[in-house]
Amino acid sequence: MIDRANCFTSLPLYHPGDTVNWSAVVYSYKNDISKLASNKSYTISFRDANYMQIDTAIVTTDNFGRIEG
C-alpha cells in the first residue's frame, strides 16, 4: 500500500518570517484502488526552496484523511 497526499498552502509564495498555513488530504493506494487514509499517523518534513529540511511534525489524519497546521 502506498500513501500519497494532496498538499495545499494558504499563499502561493512566502517570504522569510511569514507564517505558513497548510493542509493536506491523504489517500492510500493499493491495486489502483484509492481510499482516504483515516486516522493514520505520519511524520512530515518541511523544506525550503533549496530542498533543505527546516522542520518536521508528527500529524494524524482525521476521519476524512485531512491534516492541517
PDB file of N, CA, C, O and CB in Angstrom:
ATOM      1  N   MET A   1       0.840  -1.169   0.000  1.00  0.00           N
ATOM      2  CA  MET A   1       0.000   0.000   0.000  1.00  0.00           C
ATOM      3  C   MET A   1       0.887   1.235   0.000  1.00  0.00           C
ATOM      4  O   MET A   1       1.869   1.310   0.739  1.00  0.00           O
ATOM      5  CB  MET A   1      -0.957  -0.004   1.208  1.00  0.00           C
ATOM      6  N   ILE A   2       0.534   2.186  -0.826  1.00  0.00           N
ATOM      7  CA  ILE A   2       1.272   3.433  -0.961  1.00  0.00           C
ATOM      8  C   ILE A   2       0.358   4.572  -0.517  1.00  0.00           C
ATOM      9  O   ILE A   2      -0.799   4.636  -0.933  1.00  0.00           O
ATOM     10  CB  ILE A   2       1.773   3.644  -2.431  1.00  0.00           C
ATOM     11  N   ASP A   3       0.866   5.465   0.319  1.00  0.00           N
ATOM     12  CA  ASP A   3       0.098   6.630   0.752  1.00  0.00           C
ATOM     13  C   ASP A   3       0.627   7.869   0.037  1.00  0.00           C
ATOM     14  O   ASP A   3       1.836   8.070  -0.078  1.00  0.00           O
ATOM     15  CB  ASP A   3       0.175   6.808   2.298  1.00  0.00           C
ATOM     16  N   ARG A   4      -0.298   8.690  -0.437  1.00  0.00           N
ATOM     17  CA  ARG A   4       0.057   9.942  -1.103  1.00  0.00           C
ATOM     18  C   ARG A   4      -0.839  11.052  -0.594  1.00  0.00           C
ATOM     19  O   ARG A   4      -1.978  10.821  -0.187  1.00  0.00           O
ATOM     20  CB  ARG A   4      -0.059   9.811  -2.640  1.00  0.00           C
ATOM     21  N   ALA A   5      -0.303  12.261  -0.626  1.00  0.00           N
ATOM     22  CA  ALA A   5      -1.059  13.408  -0.117  1.00  0.00           C
ATOM     23  C   ALA A   5      -1.171  14.492  -1.176  1.00  0.00           C
ATOM     24  O   ALA A   5      -0.233  14.736  -1.936  1.00  0.00           O
ATOM     25  CB  ALA A   5      -0.399  13.974   1.148  1.00  0.00           C
ATOM     26  N   ASN A   6      -2.322  15.135  -1.217  1.00  0.00           N
ATOM     27  CA  ASN A   6      -2.513  16.362  -1.987  1.00  0.00           C
ATOM     28  C   ASN A   6      -2.372  17.497  -0.992  1.00  0.00           C
ATOM     29  O   ASN A   6      -3.182  17.628  -0.075  1.00  0.00           O
ATOM     30  CB  ASN A   6      -3.920  16.397  -2.735  1.00  0.00           C
ATOM     31  N   CYS A   7      -1.339  18.324  -1.168  1.00  0.00           N
ATOM     32  CA  CYS A   7      -0.999  19.362  -0.193  1.00  0.00           C
ATOM     33  C   CYS A   7      -1.329  20.747  -0.722  1.00  0.00           C
ATOM     34  O   CYS A   7      -1.249  21.013  -1.921  1.00  0.00           O
ATOM     35  CB  CYS A   7       0.481  19.285   0.174  1.00  0.00           C
ATOM     36  N   PHE A   8      -1.703  21.620   0.205  1.00  0.00           N
ATOM     37  CA  PHE A   8      -2.103  22.979  -0.144  1.00  0.00           C
ATOM     38  C   PHE A   8      -1.530  23.951   0.874  1.00  0.00           C
ATOM     39  O   PHE A   8      -1.386  23.607   2.046  1.00  0.00           O
ATOM     40  CB  PHE A   8      -3.644  23.103  -0.211  1.00  0.00           C
ATOM     41  N   THR A   9      -1.202  25.158   0.441  1.00  0.00           N
ATOM     42  CA  THR A   9      -0.799  26.233   1.346  1.00  0.00           C
ATOM     43  C   THR A   9      -1.747  27.413   1.135  1.00  0.00           C
ATOM     44  O   THR A   9      -2.422  27.503   0.110  1.00  0.00           O
ATOM     45  CB  THR A   9       0.697  26.657   1.102  1.00  0.00           C
ATOM     46  N   SER A  10      -1.790  28.309   2.113  1.00  0.00           N
ATOM     47  CA  SER A  10      -2.715  29.439   2.027  1.00  0.00           C
ATOM     48  C   SER A  10      -2.224  30.527   1.070  1.00  0.00           C
ATOM     49  O   SER A  10      -3.015  31.346   0.604  1.00  0.00           O
ATOM     50  CB  SER A  10      -2.930  30.034   3.406  1.00  0.00           C
ATOM     51  N   LEU A  11      -0.918  30.536   0.775  1.00  0.00           N
ATOM     52  CA  LEU A  11      -0.349  31.520  -0.143  1.00  0.00           C
ATOM     53  C   LEU A  11       0.508  30.813  -1.183  1.00  0.00           C
ATOM     54  O   LEU A  11       1.072  29.756  -0.900  1.00  0.00           O
ATOM     55  CB  LEU A  11       0.486  32.574   0.623  1.00  0.00           C
ATOM     56  N   PRO A  12       0.616  31.381  -2.389  1.00  0.00           N
ATOM     57  CA  PRO A  12       1.468  30.753  -3.404  1.00  0.00           C
ATOM     58  C   PRO A  12       2.952  31.033  -3.193  1.00  0.00           C
ATOM     59  O   PRO A  12       3.798  30.306  -3.714  1.00  0.00           O
ATOM     60  CB  PRO A  12       1.062  31.227  -4.777  1.00  0.00           C
ATOM     61  N   LEU A  13       3.279  32.079  -2.436  1.00  0.00           N
ATOM     62  CA  LEU A  13       4.667  32.474  -2.226  1.00  0.00           C
ATOM     63  C   LEU A  13       4.825  33.002  -0.808  1.00  0.00           C
ATOM     64  O   LEU A  13       4.001  33.776  -0.320  1.00  0.00           O
ATOM     65  CB  LEU A  13       5.109  33.541  -3.264  1.00  0.00           C
ATOM     66  N   TYR A  14       5.898  32.569  -0.157  1.00  0.00           N
ATOM     67  CA  TYR A  14       6.171  33.024   1.209  1.00  0.00           C
ATOM     68  C   TYR A  14       7.506  33.747   1.263  1.00  0.00           C
ATOM     69  O   TYR A  14       8.399  33.489   0.455  1.00  0.00           O
ATOM     70  CB  TYR A  14       6.164  31.837   2.196  1.00  0.00           C
ATOM     71  N   HIS A  15       7.633  34.650   2.219  1.00  0.00           N
ATOM     72  CA  HIS A  15       8.868  35.397   2.453  1.00  0.00           C
ATOM     73  C   HIS A  15       9.389  35.040   3.841  1.00  0.00           C
ATOM     74  O   HIS A  15       8.614  34.586   4.683  1.00  0.00           O
ATOM     75  CB  HIS A  15       8.634  36.941   2.318  1.00  0.00           C
ATOM     76  N   PRO A  16      10.681  35.233   4.103  1.00  0.00           N
ATOM     77  CA  PRO A  16      11.208  34.932   5.434  1.00  0.00           C
ATOM     78  C   PRO A  16      10.395  35.628   6.523  1.00  0.00           C
ATOM     79  O   PRO A  16      10.106  36.821   6.437  1.00  0.00           O
ATOM     80  CB  PRO A  16      12.679  35.350   5.531  1.00  0.00           C
ATOM     81  N   GLY A  17      10.033  34.855   7.549  1.00  0.00           N
ATOM     82  CA  GLY A  17       9.245  35.388   8.651  1.00  0.00           C
ATOM     83  C   GLY A  17       7.744  35.200   8.506  1.00  0.00           C
ATOM     84  O   GLY A  17       7.007  35.378   9.476  1.00  0.00           O
ATOM     85  N   ASP A  18       7.275  34.846   7.316  1.00  0.00           N
ATOM     86  CA  ASP A  18       5.848  34.603   7.114  1.00  0.00           C
ATOM     87  C   ASP A  18       5.417  33.334   7.848  1.00  0.00           C
ATOM     88  O   ASP A  18       6.210  32.408   8.019  1.00  0.00           O
ATOM     89  CB  ASP A  18       5.525  34.490   5.608  1.00  0.00           C
ATOM     90  N   THR A  19       4.166  33.298   8.276  1.00  0.00           N
ATOM     91  CA  THR A  19       3.579  32.097   8.861  1.00  0.00           C
ATOM     92  C   THR A  19       2.990  31.259   7.738  1.00  0.00           C
ATOM     93  O   THR A  19       2.235  31.766   6.909  1.00  0.00           O
ATOM     94  CB  THR A  19       2.493  32.453   9.926  1.00  0.00           C
ATOM     95  N   VAL A  20       3.332  29.987   7.710  1.00  0.00           N
ATOM     96  CA  VAL A  20       2.842  29.080   6.674  1.00  0.00           C
ATOM     97  C   VAL A  20       1.627  28.330   7.221  1.00  0.00           C
ATOM     98  O   VAL A  20       1.723  27.626   8.226  1.00  0.00           O
ATOM     99  CB  VAL A  20       3.962  28.081   6.217  1.00  0.00           C
ATOM    100  N   ASN A  21       0.496  28.487   6.556  1.00  0.00           N
ATOM    101  CA  ASN A  21      -0.706  27.711   6.863  1.00  0.00           C
ATOM    102  C   ASN A  21      -0.853  26.663   5.760  1.00  0.00           C
ATOM    103  O   ASN A  21      -0.822  26.995   4.575  1.00  0.00           O
ATOM    104  CB  ASN A  21      -1.995  28.636   6.966  1.00  0.00           C
ATOM    105  N   TRP A  22      -1.013  25.403   6.153  1.00  0.00           N
ATOM    106  CA  TRP A  22      -1.041  24.330   5.166  1.00  0.00           C
ATOM    107  C   TRP A  22      -2.118  23.315   5.531  1.00  0.00           C
ATOM    108  O   TRP A  22      -2.581  23.259   6.670  1.00  0.00           O
ATOM    109  CB  TRP A  22       0.338  23.643   5.067  1.00  0.00           C
ATOM    110  N   SER A  23      -2.504  22.522   4.547  1.00  0.00           N
ATOM    111  CA  SER A  23      -3.424  21.411   4.771  1.00  0.00           C
ATOM    112  C   SER A  23      -3.137  20.365   3.707  1.00  0.00           C
ATOM    113  O   SER A  23      -2.486  20.642   2.700  1.00  0.00           O
ATOM    114  CB  SER A  23      -4.926  21.879   4.727  1.00  0.00           C
ATOM    115  N   ALA A  24      -3.634  19.162   3.949  1.00  0.00           N
ATOM    116  CA  ALA A  24      -3.435  18.075   3.003  1.00  0.00           C
ATOM    117  C   ALA A  24      -4.552  17.060   3.165  1.00  0.00           C
ATOM    118  O   ALA A  24      -5.166  16.951   4.227  1.00  0.00           O
ATOM    119  CB  ALA A  24      -2.056  17.409   3.203  1.00  0.00           C
ATOM    120  N   VAL A  25      -4.801  16.324   2.102  1.00  0.00           N
ATOM    121  CA  VAL A  25      -5.706  15.181   2.133  1.00  0.00           C
ATOM    122  C   VAL A  25      -4.868  13.983   1.722  1.00  0.00           C
ATOM    123  O   VAL A  25      -4.224  14.001   0.673  1.00  0.00           O
ATOM    124  CB  VAL A  25      -6.967  15.382   1.183  1.00  0.00           C
ATOM    125  N   VAL A  26      -4.875  12.929   2.554  1.00  0.00           N
ATOM    126  CA  VAL A  26      -4.016  11.764   2.327  1.00  0.00           C
ATOM    127  C   VAL A  26      -4.861  10.592   1.848  1.00  0.00           C
ATOM    128  O   VAL A  26      -5.924  10.304   2.398  1.00  0.00           O
ATOM    129  CB  VAL A  26      -3.241  11.385   3.618  1.00  0.00           C
ATOM    130  N   TYR A  27      -4.363   9.919   0.806  1.00  0.00           N
ATOM    131  CA  TYR A  27      -5.014   8.748   0.235  1.00  0.00           C
ATOM    132  C   TYR A  27      -4.084   7.548   0.313  1.00  0.00           C
ATOM    133  O   TYR A  27      -2.867   7.693   0.201  1.00  0.00           O
ATOM    134  CB  TYR A  27      -5.435   9.011  -1.220  1.00  0.00           C
ATOM    135  N   SER A  28      -4.652   6.370   0.502  1.00  0.00           N
ATOM    136  CA  SER A  28      -3.908   5.119   0.433  1.00  0.00           C
ATOM    137  C   SER A  28      -4.283   4.427  -0.873  1.00  0.00           C
ATOM    138  O   SER A  28      -5.462   4.315  -1.207  1.00  0.00           O
ATOM    139  CB  SER A  28      -4.206   4.201   1.673  1.00  0.00           C
ATOM    140  N   TYR A  29      -3.269   3.963  -1.611  1.00  0.00           N
ATOM    141  CA  TYR A  29      -3.485   3.302  -2.895  1.00  0.00           C
ATOM    142  C   TYR A  29      -3.020   1.857  -2.820  1.00  0.00           C
ATOM    143  O   TYR A  29      -1.952   1.565  -2.282  1.00  0.00           O
ATOM    144  CB  TYR A  29      -2.749   4.047  -4.026  1.00  0.00           C
ATOM    145  N   LYS A  30      -3.829   0.957  -3.362  1.00  0.00           N
ATOM    146  CA  LYS A  30      -3.453  -0.442  -3.479  1.00  0.00           C
ATOM    147  C   LYS A  30      -4.198  -1.024  -4.667  1.00  0.00           C
ATOM    148  O   LYS A  30      -5.425  -0.960  -4.739  1.00  0.00           O
ATOM    149  CB  LYS A  30      -3.764  -1.234  -2.169  1.00  0.00           C
ATOM    150  N   ASN A  31      -3.436  -1.598  -5.606  1.00  0.00           N
ATOM    151  CA  ASN A  31      -4.025  -2.214  -6.800  1.00  0.00           C
ATOM    152  C   ASN A  31      -4.958  -1.258  -7.540  1.00  0.00           C
ATOM    153  O   ASN A  31      -6.071  -1.635  -7.906  1.00  0.00           O
ATOM    154  CB  ASN A  31      -4.786  -3.475  -6.414  1.00  0.00           C
ATOM    155  N   ASP A  32      -4.508  -0.024  -7.760  1.00  0.00           N
ATOM    156  CA  ASP A  32      -5.263   1.009  -8.478  1.00  0.00           C
ATOM    157  C   ASP A  32      -6.569   1.401  -7.798  1.00  0.00           C
ATOM    158  O   ASP A  32      -7.439   1.994  -8.435  1.00  0.00           O
ATOM    159  CB  ASP A  32      -5.559   0.537  -9.866  1.00  0.00           C
ATOM    160  N   ILE A  33      -6.720   1.083  -6.520  1.00  0.00           N
ATOM    161  CA  ILE A  33      -7.892   1.495  -5.755  1.00  0.00           C
ATOM    162  C   ILE A  33      -7.415   2.459  -4.674  1.00  0.00           C
ATOM    163  O   ILE A  33      -6.465   2.173  -3.945  1.00  0.00           O
ATOM    164  CB  ILE A  33      -8.646   0.257  -5.130  1.00  0.00           C
ATOM    165  N   SER A  34      -8.083   3.598  -4.583  1.00  0.00           N
ATOM    166  CA  SER A  34      -7.689   4.584  -3.570  1.00  0.00           C
ATOM    167  C   SER A  34      -8.780   4.709  -2.518  1.00  0.00           C
ATOM    168  O   SER A  34      -9.965   4.543  -2.807  1.00  0.00           O
ATOM    169  CB  SER A  34      -7.405   5.962  -4.219  1.00  0.00           C
ATOM    170  N   LYS A  35      -8.356   5.005  -1.289  1.00  0.00           N
ATOM    171  CA  LYS A  35      -9.299   5.308  -0.218  1.00  0.00           C
ATOM    172  C   LYS A  35      -8.647   6.320   0.701  1.00  0.00           C
ATOM    173  O   LYS A  35      -7.422   6.424   0.755  1.00  0.00           O
ATOM    174  CB  LYS A  35      -9.717   4.020   0.565  1.00  0.00           C
ATOM    175  N   LEU A  36      -9.456   7.055   1.411  1.00  0.00           N
ATOM    176  CA  LEU A  36      -8.935   8.056   2.335  1.00  0.00           C
ATOM    177  C   LEU A  36      -8.153   7.371   3.446  1.00  0.00           C
ATOM    178  O   LEU A  36      -8.563   6.327   3.953  1.00  0.00           O
ATOM    179  CB  LEU A  36     -10.079   8.913   2.923  1.00  0.00           C
ATOM    180  N   ALA A  37      -7.029   7.963   3.820  1.00  0.00           N
ATOM    181  CA  ALA A  37      -6.188   7.427   4.899  1.00  0.00           C
ATOM    182  C   ALA A  37      -6.700   7.990   6.221  1.00  0.00           C
ATOM    183  O   ALA A  37      -6.185   8.996   6.711  1.00  0.00           O
ATOM    184  CB  ALA A  37      -4.665   7.789   4.682  1.00  0.00           C
ATOM    185  N   SER A  38      -7.697   7.355   6.791  1.00  0.00           N
ATOM    186  CA  SER A  38      -8.342   7.832   8.018  1.00  0.00           C
ATOM    187  C   SER A  38      -7.575   7.419   9.255  1.00  0.00           C
ATOM    188  O   SER A  38      -7.132   6.277   9.375  1.00  0.00           O
ATOM    189  CB  SER A  38      -9.762   7.314   8.105  1.00  0.00           C
ATOM    190  N   ASN A  39      -7.421   8.368  10.183  1.00  0.00           N
ATOM    191  CA  ASN A  39      -6.830   8.109  11.499  1.00  0.00           C
ATOM    192  C   ASN A  39      -5.464   7.423  11.431  1.00  0.00           C
ATOM    193  O   ASN A  39      -5.206   6.472  12.169  1.00  0.00           O
ATOM    194  CB  ASN A  39      -7.768   7.263  12.314  1.00  0.00           C
ATOM    195  N   LYS A  40      -4.602   7.903  10.553  1.00  0.00           N
ATOM    196  CA  LYS A  40      -3.240   7.380  10.429  1.00  0.00           C
ATOM    197  C   LYS A  40      -2.235   8.459  10.810  1.00  0.00           C
ATOM    198  O   LYS A  40      -2.459   9.642  10.550  1.00  0.00           O
ATOM    199  CB  LYS A  40      -2.972   6.875   8.989  1.00  0.00           C
ATOM    200  N   SER A  41      -1.134   8.056  11.423  1.00  0.00           N
ATOM    201  CA  SER A  41      -0.083   8.998  11.825  1.00  0.00           C
ATOM    202  C   SER A  41       1.026   9.035  10.787  1.00  0.00           C
ATOM    203  O   SER A  41       1.371   8.018  10.187  1.00  0.00           O
ATOM    204  CB  SER A  41       0.492   8.618  13.199  1.00  0.00           C
ATOM    205  N   TYR A  42       1.580  10.232  10.586  1.00  0.00           N
ATOM    206  CA  TYR A  42       2.663  10.452   9.639  1.00  0.00           C
ATOM    207  C   TYR A  42       3.665  11.431  10.232  1.00  0.00           C
ATOM    208  O   TYR A  42       3.298  12.286  11.038  1.00  0.00           O
ATOM    209  CB  TYR A  42       2.120  10.974   8.291  1.00  0.00           C
ATOM    210  N   THR A  43       4.908  11.312   9.845  1.00  0.00           N
ATOM    211  CA  THR A  43       5.915  12.324  10.124  1.00  0.00           C
ATOM    212  C   THR A  43       6.129  13.081   8.831  1.00  0.00           C
ATOM    213  O   THR A  43       6.472  12.489   7.808  1.00  0.00           O
ATOM    214  CB  THR A  43       7.256  11.696  10.664  1.00  0.00           C
ATOM    215  N   ILE A  44       5.927  14.394   8.873  1.00  0.00           N
ATOM    216  CA  ILE A  44       6.093  15.194   7.663  1.00  0.00           C
ATOM    217  C   ILE A  44       7.293  16.109   7.814  1.00  0.00           C
ATOM    218  O   ILE A  44       7.658  16.499   8.923  1.00  0.00           O
ATOM    219  CB  ILE A  44       4.822  16.015   7.365  1.00  0.00           C
ATOM    220  N   SER A  45       7.902  16.448   6.688  1.00  0.00           N
ATOM    221  CA  SER A  45       9.068  17.335   6.658  1.00  0.00           C
ATOM    222  C   SER A  45       8.720  18.602   5.904  1.00  0.00           C
ATOM    223  O   SER A  45       8.050  18.563   4.872  1.00  0.00           O
ATOM    224  CB  SER A  45      10.285  16.637   6.008  1.00  0.00           C
ATOM    225  N   PHE A  46       9.179  19.716   6.424  1.00  0.00           N
ATOM    226  CA  PHE A  46       9.037  20.999   5.744  1.00  0.00           C
ATOM    227  C   PHE A  46      10.390  21.365   5.177  1.00  0.00           C
ATOM    228  O   PHE A  46      11.401  21.296   5.876  1.00  0.00           O
ATOM    229  CB  PHE A  46       8.503  22.115   6.705  1.00  0.00           C
ATOM    230  N   ARG A  47      10.415  21.756   3.907  1.00  0.00           N
ATOM    231  CA  ARG A  47      11.675  22.059   3.227  1.00  0.00           C
ATOM    232  C   ARG A  47      11.616  23.442   2.595  1.00  0.00           C
ATOM    233  O   ARG A  47      10.550  23.917   2.203  1.00  0.00           O
ATOM    234  CB  ARG A  47      11.987  20.997   2.157  1.00  0.00           C
ATOM    235  N   ASP A  48      12.778  24.076   2.502  1.00  0.00           N
ATOM    236  CA  ASP A  48      12.845  25.394   1.879  1.00  0.00           C
ATOM    237  C   ASP A  48      13.000  25.255   0.368  1.00  0.00           C
ATOM    238  O   ASP A  48      12.956  24.150  -0.172  1.00  0.00           O
ATOM    239  CB  ASP A  48      14.009  26.215   2.467  1.00  0.00           C
ATOM    240  N   ALA A  49      13.181  26.382  -0.302  1.00  0.00           N
ATOM    241  CA  ALA A  49      13.287  26.376  -1.767  1.00  0.00           C
ATOM    242  C   ALA A  49      14.496  25.601  -2.264  1.00  0.00           C
ATOM    243  O   ALA A  49      14.511  25.162  -3.414  1.00  0.00           O
ATOM    244  CB  ALA A  49      13.353  27.792  -2.287  1.00  0.00           C
ATOM    245  N   ASN A  50      15.506  25.423  -1.426  1.00  0.00           N
ATOM    246  CA  ASN A  50      16.696  24.650  -1.793  1.00  0.00           C
ATOM    247  C   ASN A  50      16.583  23.195  -1.359  1.00  0.00           C
ATOM    248  O   ASN A  50      17.567  22.456  -1.396  1.00  0.00           O
ATOM    249  CB  ASN A  50      17.938  25.273  -1.176  1.00  0.00           C
ATOM    250  N   TYR A  51      15.395  22.785  -0.952  1.00  0.00           N
ATOM    251  CA  TYR A  51      15.084  21.431  -0.517  1.00  0.00           C
ATOM    252  C   TYR A  51      15.816  21.038   0.764  1.00  0.00           C
ATOM    253  O   TYR A  51      16.027  19.853   1.025  1.00  0.00           O
ATOM    254  CB  TYR A  51      15.423  20.456  -1.611  1.00  0.00           C
ATOM    255  N   MET A  52      16.201  22.028   1.557  1.00  0.00           N
ATOM    256  CA  MET A  52      16.818  21.771   2.854  1.00  0.00           C
ATOM    257  C   MET A  52      15.709  21.646   3.900  1.00  0.00           C
ATOM    258  O   MET A  52      14.810  22.484   3.965  1.00  0.00           O
ATOM    259  CB  MET A  52      17.831  22.907   3.235  1.00  0.00           C
ATOM    260  N   GLN A  53      15.781  20.601   4.710  1.00  0.00           N
ATOM    261  CA  GLN A  53      14.764  20.393   5.733  1.00  0.00           C
ATOM    262  C   GLN A  53      14.871  21.464   6.804  1.00  0.00           C
ATOM    263  O   GLN A  53      15.949  21.694   7.351  1.00  0.00           O
ATOM    264  CB  GLN A  53      14.896  18.998   6.356  1.00  0.00           C
ATOM    265  N   ILE A  54      13.751  22.124   7.106  1.00  0.00           N
ATOM    266  CA  ILE A  54      13.766  23.188   8.108  1.00  0.00           C
ATOM    267  C   ILE A  54      12.942  22.825   9.347  1.00  0.00           C
ATOM    268  O   ILE A  54      13.115  23.438  10.400  1.00  0.00           O
ATOM    269  CB  ILE A  54      13.239  24.481   7.500  1.00  0.00           C
ATOM    270  N   ASP A  55      12.051  21.838   9.235  1.00  0.00           N
ATOM    271  CA  ASP A  55      11.250  21.435  10.386  1.00  0.00           C
ATOM    272  C   ASP A  55      10.565  20.113  10.082  1.00  0.00           C
ATOM    273  O   ASP A  55      10.456  19.717   8.921  1.00  0.00           O
ATOM    274  CB  ASP A  55      10.206  22.523  10.749  1.00  0.00           C
ATOM    275  N   THR A  56      10.104  19.431  11.125  1.00  0.00           N
ATOM    276  CA  THR A  56       9.307  18.216  10.979  1.00  0.00           C
ATOM    277  C   THR A  56       8.130  18.291  11.942  1.00  0.00           C
ATOM    278  O   THR A  56       8.150  19.058  12.904  1.00  0.00           O
ATOM    279  CB  THR A  56      10.166  16.938  11.242  1.00  0.00           C
ATOM    280  N   ALA A  57       7.111  17.491  11.676  1.00  0.00           N
ATOM    281  CA  ALA A  57       5.952  17.422  12.556  1.00  0.00           C
ATOM    282  C   ALA A  57       5.356  16.026  12.474  1.00  0.00           C
ATOM    283  O   ALA A  57       5.397  15.382  11.426  1.00  0.00           O
ATOM    284  CB  ALA A  57       4.897  18.498  12.181  1.00  0.00           C
ATOM    285  N   ILE A  58       4.804  15.566  13.585  1.00  0.00           N
ATOM    286  CA  ILE A  58       4.066  14.311  13.605  1.00  0.00           C
ATOM    287  C   ILE A  58       2.594  14.676  13.609  1.00  0.00           C
ATOM    288  O   ILE A  58       2.135  15.412  14.482  1.00  0.00           O
ATOM    289  CB  ILE A  58       4.449  13.416  14.847  1.00  0.00           C
ATOM    290  N   VAL A  59       1.851  14.163  12.633  1.00  0.00           N
ATOM    291  CA  VAL A  59       0.440  14.516  12.467  1.00  0.00           C
ATOM    292  C   VAL A  59      -0.394  13.247  12.339  1.00  0.00           C
ATOM    293  O   VAL A  59       0.120  12.185  11.988  1.00  0.00           O
ATOM    294  CB  VAL A  59       0.240  15.427  11.228  1.00  0.00           C
ATOM    295  N   THR A  60      -1.684  13.371  12.628  1.00  0.00           N
ATOM    296  CA  THR A  60      -2.624  12.268  12.474  1.00  0.00           C
ATOM    297  C   THR A  60      -3.809  12.756  11.661  1.00  0.00           C
ATOM    298  O   THR A  60      -4.364  13.818  11.940  1.00  0.00           O
ATOM    299  CB  THR A  60      -3.084  11.718  13.855  1.00  0.00           C
ATOM    300  N   THR A  61      -4.193  11.992  10.667  1.00  0.00           N
ATOM    301  CA  THR A  61      -5.324  12.378   9.823  1.00  0.00           C
ATOM    302  C   THR A  61      -6.626  12.201  10.587  1.00  0.00           C
ATOM    303  O   THR A  61      -6.710  11.412  11.528  1.00  0.00           O
ATOM    304  CB  THR A  61      -5.348  11.549   8.520  1.00  0.00           C
ATOM    305  N   ASP A  62      -7.641  12.948  10.164  1.00  0.00           N
ATOM    306  CA  ASP A  62      -8.967  12.792  10.758  1.00  0.00           C
ATOM    307  C   ASP A  62      -9.725  11.692  10.007  1.00  0.00           C
ATOM    308  O   ASP A  62      -9.124  10.954   9.226  1.00  0.00           O
ATOM    309  CB  ASP A  62      -9.759  14.140  10.719  1.00  0.00           C
ATOM    310  N   ASN A  63     -11.019  11.579  10.234  1.00  0.00           N
ATOM    311  CA  ASN A  63     -11.826  10.529   9.576  1.00  0.00           C
ATOM    312  C   ASN A  63     -11.896  10.690   8.069  1.00  0.00           C
ATOM    313  O   ASN A  63     -12.218   9.739   7.356  1.00  0.00           O
ATOM    314  CB  ASN A  63     -13.230  10.526  10.135  1.00  0.00           C
ATOM    315  N   PHE A  64     -11.599  11.883   7.579  1.00  0.00           N
ATOM    316  CA  PHE A  64     -11.669  12.163   6.145  1.00  0.00           C
ATOM    317  C   PHE A  64     -10.295  12.251   5.496  1.00  0.00           C
ATOM    318  O   PHE A  64     -10.181  12.705   4.357  1.00  0.00           O
ATOM    319  CB  PHE A  64     -12.420  13.451   5.910  1.00  0.00           C
ATOM    320  N   GLY A  65      -9.251  11.825   6.199  1.00  0.00           N
ATOM    321  CA  GLY A  65      -7.887  11.832   5.663  1.00  0.00           C
ATOM    322  C   GLY A  65      -7.232  13.199   5.646  1.00  0.00           C
ATOM    323  O   GLY A  65      -6.223  13.382   4.964  1.00  0.00           O
ATOM    324  N   ARG A  66      -7.774  14.165   6.374  1.00  0.00           N
ATOM    325  CA  ARG A  66      -7.257  15.534   6.354  1.00  0.00           C
ATOM    326  C   ARG A  66      -6.281  15.781   7.478  1.00  0.00           C
ATOM    327  O   ARG A  66      -6.423  15.244   8.577  1.00  0.00           O
ATOM    328  CB  ARG A  66      -8.391  16.528   6.440  1.00  0.00           C
ATOM    329  N   ILE A  67      -5.272  16.611   7.185  1.00  0.00           N
ATOM    330  CA  ILE A  67      -4.355  17.131   8.191  1.00  0.00           C
ATOM    331  C   ILE A  67      -4.139  18.610   7.897  1.00  0.00           C
ATOM    332  O   ILE A  67      -4.292  19.051   6.758  1.00  0.00           O
ATOM    333  CB  ILE A  67      -2.994  16.343   8.197  1.00  0.00           C
ATOM    334  N   GLU A  68      -3.783  19.372   8.922  1.00  0.00           N
ATOM    335  CA  GLU A  68      -3.515  20.795   8.706  1.00  0.00           C
ATOM    336  C   GLU A  68      -2.659  21.346   9.824  1.00  0.00           C
ATOM    337  O   GLU A  68      -2.556  20.767  10.905  1.00  0.00           O
ATOM    338  CB  GLU A  68      -4.822  21.587   8.603  1.00  0.00           C
ATOM    339  N   GLY A  69      -2.051  22.474   9.536  1.00  0.00           N
ATOM    340  CA  GLY A  69      -1.215  23.109  10.537  1.00  0.00           C
ATOM    341  C   GLY A  69      -0.846  24.505  10.140  1.00  0.00           C
ATOM    342  O   GLY A  69      -0.138  25.190  10.878  1.00  0.00           O
TER     343      GLY A  69
END
